[in-house]
């Protein structure tokens, strides 16, 4: 095991974003559909994945290395068109995200990454941009990606 160079979380986040853009690309026309800026939902595409750093990592401490579990908070936005179409798109995109994270537990051979997991503490919800909207603008699902990475420390 070699030491992770640079910011370990940034490596994990970059790997996650690259994986999402690559594996969900047949549905996403533009890179901005996977973004850390939630204002992108005003740009007109049919779905978006907005991500942000989560809580401080949990760790399993050893003398020279730690196994950090990094948390990436995500919101999946599916533009609401009509009931059945919108929920069908939601199910397809959700499955593609799950497959992308679970199919390669290293997120594309990111240094030290050996485990990934998706959790969601909440149910999908309707989201309206205006308080008195007749129908929602989006179906939104919050979820968290947990990525475990072994980080070896070297003396500085």
C-alpha positions as CSV (number, residue, x, y, z in Angstrom):
1,X,0.0,0.0,0.0
2,X,1.4,3.4,-1.0
3,X,0.6,6.7,0.7
4,X,-2.3,8.6,-0.9
5,X,-0.9,11.8,-2.4
6,X,-2.8,15.1,-1.9
7,X,-6.3,15.4,-0.4
8,X,-7.8,11.9,-0.1
9,X,-11.4,13.2,-0.1
10,X,-10.8,15.2,-3.3
11,X,-9.5,12.0,-5.0
12,X,-12.7,10.1,-3.9
13,X,-15.0,12.9,-4.9
14,X,-13.3,13.3,-8.3
15,X,-13.5,9.5,-8.9
16,X,-17.2,9.5,-7.9
17,X,-18.0,12.4,-10.3
18,X,-16.1,10.8,-13.2
19,X,-17.9,7.5,-12.6
20,X,-21.3,9.2,-12.5
21,X,-20.6,11.2,-15.7
22,X,-19.3,8.1,-17.5
23,X,-21.8,5.5,-16.4
24,X,-24.9,7.6,-16.6
25,X,-23.8,9.4,-19.8
26,X,-26.4,7.8,-22.1
27,X,-29.0,9.7,-20.0
28,X,-27.0,12.8,-19.3
29,X,-26.4,15.1,-22.3
30,X,-24.2,17.6,-20.4
31,X,-21.5,17.4,-17.7
32,X,-23.3,20.0,-15.7
33,X,-26.0,17.4,-14.9
34,X,-23.6,16.0,-12.4
35,X,-22.6,19.0,-10.3
36,X,-21.8,20.4,-6.9
37,X,-23.9,23.5,-7.6
38,X,-27.6,23.1,-7.1
39,X,-28.5,26.1,-9.3
40,X,-27.9,23.8,-12.3
41,X,-31.5,22.5,-12.0
42,X,-32.6,25.8,-13.7
43,X,-30.7,24.9,-16.8
44,X,-33.4,22.8,-18.5
45,X,-32.3,19.2,-18.6
46,X,-34.5,16.3,-17.4
47,X,-32.4,15.1,-14.5
48,X,-29.5,16.3,-12.3
49,X,-27.3,14.7,-9.6
50,X,-26.1,17.4,-7.2
51,X,-23.4,16.3,-4.7
52,X,-21.7,17.9,-1.7
53,X,-19.2,16.8,0.9
54,X,-20.9,15.0,3.8
55,X,-20.0,14.6,7.4
56,X,-16.5,14.2,8.7
57,X,-15.3,10.7,7.8
58,X,-15.5,7.9,10.2
59,X,-12.3,6.0,10.6
60,X,-10.8,2.8,11.8
61,X,-7.4,3.8,13.2
62,X,-4.2,1.8,13.0
63,X,-0.7,2.9,13.8
64,X,0.4,3.9,10.3
65,X,-2.9,4.0,8.4
66,X,-6.5,4.8,8.7
67,X,-9.5,3.4,6.9
68,X,-11.7,6.4,6.3
69,X,-15.3,6.2,5.3
70,X,-16.0,9.4,3.3
71,X,-19.5,10.6,2.9
72,X,-20.8,12.3,-0.3
73,X,-24.3,13.8,0.1
74,X,-26.3,13.7,-3.1
75,X,-29.7,14.8,-4.4
76,X,-31.2,13.3,-7.5
77,X,-33.6,15.7,-9.3
78,X,-35.9,14.2,-12.0
79,X,-37.9,16.9,-13.9
80,X,-41.6,16.2,-13.5
81,X,-43.5,15.8,-16.8
82,X,-46.4,13.6,-16.1
83,X,-46.8,11.0,-13.3
84,X,-45.9,7.7,-14.9
85,X,-43.2,9.0,-17.3
86,X,-41.4,10.9,-14.4
87,X,-41.4,7.9,-12.1
88,X,-40.2,5.6,-14.9
89,X,-37.3,7.9,-15.5
90,X,-36.6,8.1,-11.8
91,X,-36.3,4.3,-11.6
92,X,-34.0,4.0,-14.6
93,X,-31.6,6.8,-13.4
94,X,-31.6,5.5,-9.8
95,X,-30.7,2.0,-11.0
96,X,-27.9,3.4,-13.2
97,X,-26.4,5.3,-10.2
98,X,-26.6,2.2,-8.0
99,X,-24.9,0.1,-10.7
100,X,-22.2,2.7,-11.3
101,X,-21.2,2.8,-7.6
102,X,-21.5,-0.9,-7.0
103,X,-19.9,-2.2,-10.2
104,X,-16.5,-0.8,-9.4
105,X,-15.8,-0.6,-5.7
106,X,-12.6,1.4,-6.3
107,X,-14.4,4.2,-8.3
108,X,-12.0,3.7,-11.2
109,X,-8.9,2.6,-9.3
110,X,-8.7,5.6,-6.9
111,X,-5.8,5.1,-4.5
112,X,-6.8,3.1,-1.4
113,X,-10.5,2.9,-2.2
114,X,-11.9,-0.6,-1.7
115,X,-15.5,-0.3,-0.7
116,X,-18.6,1.8,-1.7
117,X,-22.1,1.9,-0.4
118,X,-25.3,3.9,-1.1
119,X,-27.8,4.7,1.7
120,X,-30.9,6.9,1.8
121,X,-32.5,8.0,5.0
122,X,-35.5,9.4,3.2
123,X,-38.2,8.6,0.6
124,X,-38.4,10.3,-2.8
125,X,-40.4,13.6,-2.6
126,X,-42.0,16.0,-4.9
127,X,-40.3,19.4,-5.2
128,X,-41.9,22.6,-6.4
129,X,-39.9,25.8,-7.2
130,X,-42.9,27.9,-6.3
131,X,-44.8,27.6,-3.1
132,X,-48.3,27.5,-4.7
133,X,-47.4,25.4,-7.8
134,X,-50.2,23.3,-9.3
135,X,-47.8,20.4,-10.0
136,X,-44.2,19.7,-8.8
137,X,-41.2,20.7,-10.9
138,X,-39.1,17.7,-9.8
139,X,-39.1,14.4,-8.0
140,X,-36.1,14.6,-5.6
141,X,-34.3,11.8,-3.8
142,X,-31.6,12.5,-1.3
143,X,-29.0,9.8,-0.7
144,X,-25.5,9.3,0.6
145,X,-22.6,7.5,-1.0
146,X,-20.1,6.1,1.5
147,X,-16.6,5.4,0.2
148,X,-14.0,3.6,2.3
149,X,-10.4,4.4,1.6
150,X,-7.2,3.2,3.2
151,X,-4.9,6.1,3.8
152,X,-1.3,5.5,4.8
153,X,0.4,8.3,6.6
154,X,4.1,9.1,6.1
155,X,6.2,11.3,8.4
156,X,6.6,14.8,7.2
